[in-house]
């Protein structure tokens, strides 16, 4: 569904660009040229103005539909008050780091680093899959 609306949207955009470029401006634009044509200059201006208005309305409509389609599958979520799903214990028997009783986060990280250094193996080992 969304692909169909995108294709229609792009076709409207291409035709809208063409009609805007065909309109007569102060400098002439791409619509410059003489009196040879199937309509008078006033009739052509009215036709191009109305076509531009209809295409602009179609552009806004397809833009709104695309926005609605993009948000259709999105589910509302809140980052406040959501408990973590399920916390599993780390593999390898690692001891969890206790919350700090005094000091800051740097002291806690230093203690955790010291605990890891005490438990570190003496020689190089191959990495283990988790």
ABEGO torsion letter per residue (X at the ends): XAAAAAAAAAAAAAAAAAAAAABBBAAGEAABEBABBABBAAAAAAAAAAAAAAAAAAAAAAAAAAAAAAAAABBBBBABGBBBBBBBBBBGGBBBBBBBABEBAAAAAAAAAAAAAAABBABBBBBBBX
